[in-house]
């Protein structure tokens, strides 16, 4: 094992080659227990939203158990897909699987908190720390998921104008980070300096692909949600005829 391999030993193991990818399932009993426990809790507290809980569990299995977990050790672009699925697929499903929110929704605060957490963990130093320490990696994943769930729950409970504003704010901030990564002229993420070649990518090309994923499809998810809320808001209401 090289010095680089010893330094960067991510939770999902060393980055796989294309030939071994489909043998790299993560069967960590702690991860499996946490996912199963979350699914059971969601169903127990809001049984009428069982379909959202089941979908959330399926998304988490793809994120943490499937070979995507190992691929994200090799490619920063795969790590970006991993984080995007966590925050715009698993998180809203969990938010809708939970009981109805109580109290006044703080859309602006939760959106800013989520984007601060997302940006923070994609700073090269913080990212490198998470990729070399399993405890820090767990903190990164938990921080991203919890902050994203909080933001989506606020959107779910907020009046349509506030929900749309929060979604559009998240879209802009997600897209801005993606644009920065796309146009930065040098590779920023040391854990992937030697792991992309097997996949036919240079580190800078891998980083640019990651930026494009954040900038276009990830940001577009927020836009689609915002447009769907606007569509419902602007839809003509049926006229009730007097008896």
ZAMARGU-4260 file (C-alpha; in steps of 0.2 Angstrom, whole numbers, plus 5000, padded with zeros to 4 digits):
<rodrens>
0) 5000/5000/5000 | 5007/5017/4995 | 5009/5032/5007 | 4994/5040/4998 | 4983/5025/5000
5) 4987/5025/5019 | 4983/5044/5020 | 4967/5043/5011 | 4957/5028/5017 | 4939/5033/5015
10) 4924/5024/5024 | 4920/5015/5008 | 4937/5008/5006 | 4950/5012/4992 | 4944/5018/4975
15) 4939/5003/4964 | 4944/5000/4946 | 4930/4997/4934 | 4933/4978/4934 | 4930/4977/4952
20) 4916/4990/4955 | 4901/4978/4956 | 4910/4967/4969 | 4911/4982/4981 | 4895/4982/4990
25) 4896/4990/5008 | 4888/4978/5020 | 4894/4987/5036 | 4882/4981/5049 | 4881/4998/5058
30) 4876/5007/5042 | 4863/4993/5038 | 4856/4994/5056 | 4855/5013/5055 | 4845/5013/5039
35) 4834/4999/5045 | 4831/5009/5062 | 4827/5025/5053 | 4814/5016/5041 | 4806/5008/5056
40) 4805/5024/5066 | 4797/5033/5051 | 4784/5020/5049 | 4780/5019/5067 | 4778/5038/5069
45) 4769/5041/5053 | 4761/5025/5047 | 4751/5034/5034 | 4767/5040/5025 | 4774/5023/5024
50) 4777/5024/5005 | 4789/5039/5008 | 4798/5029/5022 | 4801/5014/5010 | 4807/5026/4996
55) 4819/5034/5008 | 4826/5018/5014 | 4828/5012/4996 | 4838/5029/4992 | 4849/5027/5007
60) 4853/5009/5002 | 4858/5015/4985 | 4869/5029/4993 | 4878/5019/5007 | 4876/5001/5002
65) 4877/5000/4983 | 4894/5001/4974 | 4891/5020/4972 | 4898/5021/4990 | 4915/5013/4983
70) 4915/5023/4967 | 4914/5039/4977 | 4931/5035/4984 | 4938/5035/4967 | 4929/5049/4959
75) 4924/5066/4966 | 4910/5066/4953 | 4903/5050/4960 | 4905/5058/4978 | 4894/5073/4971
80) 4881/5061/4965 | 4882/5053/4982 | 4879/5069/4991 | 4866/5075/4978 | 4856/5059/4981
85) 4857/5061/5000 | 4851/5079/5000 | 4838/5080/4986 | 4832/5062/4986 | 4833/5054/5003
90) 4831/5070/5013 | 4814/5076/5005 | 4808/5058/5006 | 4812/5058/5024 | 4805/5075/5027
95) 4788/5069/5019 | 4788/5053/5029 | 4789/5062/5045 | 4774/5068/5055 | 4767/5085/5050
100) 4779/5099/5056 | 4773/5110/5071 | 4777/5128/5073 | 4781/5142/5061 | 4793/5135/5047
105) 4810/5144/5046 | 4813/5142/5028 | 4826/5155/5026 | 4836/5149/5041 | 4835/5131/5037
110) 4840/5134/5019 | 4855/5145/5024 | 4860/5132/5037 | 4859/5118/5024 | 4869/5127/5011
115) 4882/5132/5023 | 4884/5114/5029 | 4885/5108/5010 | 4898/5122/5006 | 4908/5119/5021
120) 4910/5100/5019 | 4915/5103/5001 | 4929/5114/5006 | 4945/5104/5002 | 4952/5104/5019
125) 4936/5098/5027 | 4933/5085/5013 | 4950/5078/5015 | 4948/5076/5033 | 4932/5067/5030
130) 4940/5055/5018 | 4954/5050/5030 | 4943/5048/5046 | 4928/5037/5047 | 4921/5047/5062
135) 4923/5063/5053 | 4915/5055/5037 | 4900/5050/5048 | 4899/5068/5054 | 4899/5074/5036
140) 4885/5062/5031 | 4874/5066/5046 | 4877/5085/5044 | 4872/5085/5026 | 4857/5074/5029
145) 4850/5082/5045 | 4852/5100/5038 | 4844/5095/5021 | 4829/5086/5030 | 4827/5102/5041
150) 4826/5113/5025 | 4814/5101/5016 | 4803/5100/5031 | 4802/5119/5032 | 4798/5120/5013
155) 4784/5107/5016 | 4776/5117/5030 | 4778/5134/5023 | 4766/5145/5013 | 4769/5143/4994
160) 4778/5160/4992 | 4790/5156/5006 | 4793/5138/5000 | 4797/5144/4982 | 4809/5157/4989
165) 4818/5144/4999 | 4819/5132/4985 | 4825/5145/4973 | 4838/5151/4986 | 4845/5133/4988
170) 4845/5131/4969 | 4856/5147/4966 | 4868/5142/4980 | 4870/5125/4974 | 4872/5130/4956
175) 4885/5143/4962 | 4896/5130/4971 | 4894/5119/4955 | 4900/5134/4944 | 4915/5137/4955
180) 4920/5119/4954 | 4917/5119/4935 | 4928/5134/4931 | 4942/5132/4944 | 4958/5129/4934
185) 4966/5117/4946 | 4961/5101/4955 | 4956/5105/4973 | 4953/5088/4981 | 4969/5078/4985
190) 4960/5062/4990 | 4956/5059/4971 | 4973/5065/4964 | 4978/5047/4960 | 4961/5038/4959
195) 4953/5045/4943 | 4965/5038/4930 | 4957/5021/4930 | 4941/5029/4925 | 4948/5038/4910
200) 4947/5055/4919 | 4960/5067/4925 | 4957/5075/4942 | 4953/5092/4935 | 4940/5083/4923
205) 4933/5074/4937 | 4931/5090/4947 | 4923/5099/4932 | 4911/5084/4930 | 4906/5086/4948
210) 4903/5104/4946 | 4892/5102/4932 | 4882/5089/4941 | 4879/5101/4955 | 4876/5116/4944
215) 4863/5108/4932 | 4854/5092/4938 | 4856/5095/4956 | 4850/5113/4956 | 4837/5109/4943
220) 4828/5098/4957 | 4825/5113/4967 | 4818/5122/4952 | 4806/5108/4948 | 4800/5108/4965
225) 4798/5127/4965 | 4788/5126/4948 | 4777/5112/4954 | 4772/5123/4970 | 4769/5138/4958
230) 4759/5128/4947 | 4747/5122/4960 | 4746/5140/4967 | 4742/5147/4950 | 4730/5133/4945
235) 4712/5140/4943 | 4701/5135/4958 | 4684/5127/4954 | 4670/5138/4956 | 4657/5133/4969
240) 4640/5136/4964 | 4628/5142/4977 | 4615/5129/4982
</rodrens>
